[in-house]
Amino acid sequence: MTTTLTGPVLVLLDHASTGALRTTVLELLTIARGLGTVHGAWVGAAGTPAAAGPDDATLALLGEHGAEAVHVVDLGPADARLSPVVAEGLTALAAGTGASALLLTSSFENKEVAARVGLAARAGVVVDASGAGVDDQGRVVAAKTVFAGTWNTRCAIRTDLGVVALKANSVQAVPADAATVPAIARLSVAVTEAAGRTSIVEHTERVASDRPALGEAQVVVVGGRGTNGDFSAVEELADVLGGAVGATRVATDEGWIAHDAQIGQTGVTIAPKLYIGAGVSGAVHHRGGMQSSGTIVAVNSDPESPIFEIADYGIVGDLFTVLPQTAAELRRLQG
Ligand SMILES: Cc1cc2nc3c(=O)[nH]c(=O)nc-3n(C[C@H](O)[C@H](O)[C@H](O)COP(=O)(O)OP(=O)(O)OC[C@H]3O[C@@H](n4cnc5c(N)ncnc54)[C@H](O)[C@@H]3O)c2cc1C
């Protein structure tokens, strides 16, 4: 990994409708700085406060993390909540800037965007990556764990543009050695009729929660069938640790918690610094979505449970005893 890319490295600047940056963007910028010249791609949905672009404070934050330019993509009346629409905007931007790489956070929506950009731009795509660099031939190389976290792979992208969707928490966000003042550039893209064939007919805002988003959280406390539907101990520990609450498929199928909390092969892939599984057996379909977590702690009443095979710390016990005791002790230590 000795060279840098010739064209800019575009980073999709995911943000809330208020314009507040998602925390993962700073992680992407940290990775992007190691690849070449960093440019942000801002796709603001029409009708939101963020449509015109980032505000001054956000721009300064982007500069602190090394963005040399921010491209505000104007998609006209097209609905920028739709993946095909965003993909057309980014494809046009990548072509217009001669970008060598596009980095996105590996969310469900962005993985679809990545695939569509890859198809439209004939670009190599790696999703759910845990790192990205440049090899001595000037190619984007993405790191990725596969087969439920049992293999570490490196994938060299051989096309002029490399599209990489990176999992949250892949690196710690670090400001650049020297801050930049990003130049603002605006690009209007006429979205095709095909991209607008899907429309959003109903939209419900998620109930505001103080907890971090599951895919971005550094700490995730997960409840399984062992909770028997009572997630209060899981939620209490998550709150003491400032973490998110996750669940196994069994727990979501039973309706004990919303489906978007499901972690695993058919749910969200997470890689928090700390994963705590309570009443979770560690079935292979679940492990596929959490095995690359930094430290894995398991609380299970069955010492033979498979999750202990991958746990860094295992506690054999009843979660309704262990979790409240842990939360109480942490509260005491926090003062
Ligand atoms: C195609 C397919 C896709 C799937 N995708 C997913 C997926 O994305 N995510 C996912 O999670 N699963 C998925 N599954 C289901 C998966 O195979 C398992 O069935 C599921 O993960 C098990 O959930 P669990 O650990 O909560 O329950 P169980 O396997 O029933 O384990 C419950 C555990 O709780 C322990 N326990 C019980 N009471 C207590 C207590 N009081 N205190 C402490 N421990 C206790 C038990 O000892 C046991 O180990 C998928 C399955 C298929 C076929």
The ligand as an SDF file (V2000), in Angstrom:
LIG
                    3D

 53 58  0  0  0  0  0  0  0  0999 V2000
  -32.0820  -18.6620    6.5240 C   0  0  0  0  0  0  0  0  0  0  0  0
  -31.9880  -18.2620    7.9790 C   0  0  0  0  0  0  0  0  0  0  0  0
  -31.5750  -16.9870    8.2890 C   0  0  0  0  0  0  0  0  0  0  0  0
  -31.4540  -16.6040    9.6300 C   0  0  0  0  0  0  0  0  0  0  0  0
  -31.0380  -15.3490    9.9150 N   0  0  0  0  0  0  0  0  0  0  0  0
  -30.8470  -15.0030   11.2140 C   0  0  0  0  0  0  0  0  0  0  0  0
  -30.3430  -13.7190   11.5680 C   0  0  0  0  0  0  0  0  0  0  0  0
  -30.1080  -12.8520   10.7170 O   0  0  0  0  0  0  0  0  0  0  0  0
  -30.1600  -13.4350   12.8610 N   0  0  0  0  0  0  0  0  0  0  0  0
  -30.4160  -14.3430   13.8560 C   0  0  0  0  0  0  0  0  0  0  0  0
  -30.2100  -14.0120   15.0370 O   0  0  0  0  0  0  0  0  0  0  0  0
  -30.8990  -15.5540   13.5460 N   0  0  0  0  0  0  0  0  0  0  0  0
  -31.1380  -15.9010   12.2610 C   0  0  0  0  0  0  0  0  0  0  0  0
  -31.6440  -17.1070   11.9850 N   0  0  0  0  0  0  0  0  0  0  0  0
  -32.0870  -17.9640   13.1130 C   0  0  0  0  0  0  0  0  0  0  0  0
  -30.9370  -18.6700   13.7740 C   0  0  0  0  0  0  0  0  0  0  0  0
  -30.6530  -19.8510   13.0530 O   0  0  0  0  0  0  0  0  0  0  0  0
  -31.2730  -19.0000   15.2310 C   0  0  0  0  0  0  0  0  0  0  0  0
  -32.4910  -19.7230   15.2860 O   0  0  0  0  0  0  0  0  0  0  0  0
  -31.4140  -17.7750   16.1220 C   0  0  0  0  0  0  0  0  0  0  0  0
  -30.3320  -16.9060   15.9410 O   0  0  0  0  0  0  0  0  0  0  0  0
  -31.4840  -18.2170   17.5810 C   0  0  0  0  0  0  0  0  0  0  0  0
  -31.8160  -17.1250   18.3630 O   0  0  0  0  0  0  0  0  0  0  0  0
  -31.5230  -17.1350   19.9270 P   0  0  0  0  0  0  0  0  0  0  0  0
  -30.0550  -17.2770   20.1560 O   0  0  0  0  0  0  0  0  0  0  0  0
  -32.2120  -15.9470   20.4930 O   0  0  0  0  0  0  0  0  0  0  0  0
  -32.3410  -18.3960   20.4550 O   0  0  0  0  0  0  0  0  0  0  0  0
  -31.8700  -19.8560   20.8990 P   0  0  0  0  0  0  0  0  0  0  0  0
  -30.9950  -20.4830   19.8850 O   0  0  0  0  0  0  0  0  0  0  0  0
  -33.1110  -20.5700   21.2850 O   0  0  0  0  0  0  0  0  0  0  0  0
  -30.9700  -19.5860   22.1790 O   0  0  0  0  0  0  0  0  0  0  0  0
  -31.4610  -19.0460   23.3740 C   0  0  0  0  0  0  0  0  0  0  0  0
  -30.3300  -19.1070   24.3720 C   0  0  0  0  0  0  0  0  0  0  0  0
  -30.7430  -18.4480   25.5550 O   0  0  0  0  0  0  0  0  0  0  0  0
  -30.2020  -19.1640   26.6650 C   0  0  0  0  0  0  0  0  0  0  0  0
  -31.0250  -18.7960   27.8280 N   0  0  0  0  0  0  0  0  0  0  0  0
  -32.3020  -19.1510   28.0900 C   0  0  0  0  0  0  0  0  0  0  0  0
  -32.7410  -18.5430   29.2050 N   0  0  0  0  0  0  0  0  0  0  0  0
  -31.7000  -17.7820   29.6770 C   0  0  0  0  0  0  0  0  0  0  0  0
  -31.5300  -16.9040   30.7870 C   0  0  0  0  0  0  0  0  0  0  0  0
  -32.5380  -16.6440   31.6460 N   0  0  0  0  0  0  0  0  0  0  0  0
  -30.3410  -16.3000   30.9500 N   0  0  0  0  0  0  0  0  0  0  0  0
  -29.3080  -16.5330   30.0970 C   0  0  0  0  0  0  0  0  0  0  0  0
  -29.4360  -17.3440   29.0150 N   0  0  0  0  0  0  0  0  0  0  0  0
  -30.6140  -17.9450   28.8010 C   0  0  0  0  0  0  0  0  0  0  0  0
  -30.2570  -20.6020   26.2710 C   0  0  0  0  0  0  0  0  0  0  0  0
  -29.3020  -21.3710   26.9830 O   0  0  0  0  0  0  0  0  0  0  0  0
  -29.9280  -20.5240   24.7740 C   0  0  0  0  0  0  0  0  0  0  0  0
  -28.5400  -20.6840   24.5370 O   0  0  0  0  0  0  0  0  0  0  0  0
  -31.7830  -17.5150   10.6690 C   0  0  0  0  0  0  0  0  0  0  0  0
  -32.1990  -18.7930   10.3210 C   0  0  0  0  0  0  0  0  0  0  0  0
  -32.3000  -19.1700    8.9970 C   0  0  0  0  0  0  0  0  0  0  0  0
  -32.7600  -20.5580    8.6640 C   0  0  0  0  0  0  0  0  0  0  0  0
  1  2  1  0
  2  3  1  0
  2 52  2  0
  3  4  2  0
  4  5  1  0
  4 50  1  0
  5  6  2  0
  6  7  1  0
  6 13  1  0
  7  8  2  0
  7  9  1  0
  9 10  1  0
 10 11  2  0
 10 12  1  0
 12 13  2  0
 13 14  1  0
 14 15  1  0
 14 50  1  0
 15 16  1  0
 16 17  1  0
 16 18  1  0
 18 19  1  0
 18 20  1  0
 20 21  1  0
 20 22  1  0
 22 23  1  0
 23 24  1  0
 24 25  2  0
 24 26  1  0
 24 27  1  0
 27 28  1  0
 28 29  2  0
 28 30  1  0
 28 31  1  0
 31 32  1  0
 32 33  1  0
 33 34  1  0
 33 48  1  0
 34 35  1  0
 35 36  1  0
 35 46  1  0
 36 37  1  0
 36 45  1  0
 37 38  2  0
 38 39  1  0
 39 40  1  0
 39 45  2  0
 40 41  1  0
 40 42  2  0
 42 43  1  0
 43 44  2  0
 44 45  1  0
 46 47  1  0
 46 48  1  0
 48 49  1  0
 50 51  2  0
 51 52  1  0
 52 53  1  0
M  END
$$$$
